[in-house]
Amino acid sequence: MSLRSSFARLLRKQAESALQLQKPAHSVALIGAPFSRGQKRRGVDHGPAAIRNAGLTARLSGLGKGRATCSSGRVEKWPLADMTGAIRSLGLLHDIGFFYVLFFSLALGSISGHTRQCPHLCVIWVDAHADINTPLTTQSGNLHGQPVSFLLRELQDKMPLLPGFSWLKPCLSTSDIVYIGLRDVDPAEHYILKNYDIQYYSMRDIDRLGIQKVMERTFEQLMSRRQRPIHLSFDIDAFDPSLAPATGTPVLGGLTYREGMYITEEIHNTGLLSAVDLVEVNPLLGASQEEVNATARLAVDVLATCFGHTREGAHAVFDELPTPNSPDESDSEEQVRI
Ligand SMILES: [Mn+2]
């Protein structure tokens, strides 16, 4: 019996712990938004596919955090539009755990939809850019540099009425958002950050305080009155271009790999992460296939860490180490290859 039965026992044990881990509390739904409007560079609409091809689904499932569901919800039909419908369709998942949204330039729609599901959410915005120009201050005219201004209640008297945006209701206050990683901020954006008292940690602040302090202060700021769901908007250009070259607006001097992973580890550890936008992976902008792959792999690492991968090891498969012998197996021919 010995070897076979211990093997069977081990398998059974693994199956049991796998079943336990399939509690829906950690379901993850993925929505690709192959969308490139709102800016001039094409190719970012291939970002979701590149990230999936880099093994995202398997990686998330492998964390033992339940099923990663690749939603059939591709949102290209609703460019810039209200994502409430898509997010509501994930509402069931959300009631019992995480959902996860993979977007580009659609923070407008995803945050807007998410706030209707979770009115008291807060936003952590990790990006080289503040994306907070108003349509009247933007230098590039790119909508992808403006989404936050549309969302903030305090800025509404500075916003012109634009055709096609009537669905959008401002849903965040300036105290609901914290920026991390800024290093390319336009003058009007700087004015807004300062004068509207928006909390931000530029790369200089990260140099000065260290990433651990930055995360501590971020949570203090957002959770001081109460714990609330977190919407993470993570632009891959927050990383240094040496790590994430395949992106539209790279800026030197970005996050190191370790700083990026620390941010998402800490967010995961709060247990409050409710949705993630991972944006701006652009496979057409890598100088080589290797650059594209490196950027997509980095995105997968960010997302895996959001959902429980840790650098100290994810122990999901084992809740207990197998012991060598029960008494009836003491004479078994357990073999060790030497
Ligand atoms: Mn950016």
Residues whose N, C-alpha, C, O or C-beta is under 5 A from the ligand:
A	BS01	MN	D127 A128 H129 D235 D237
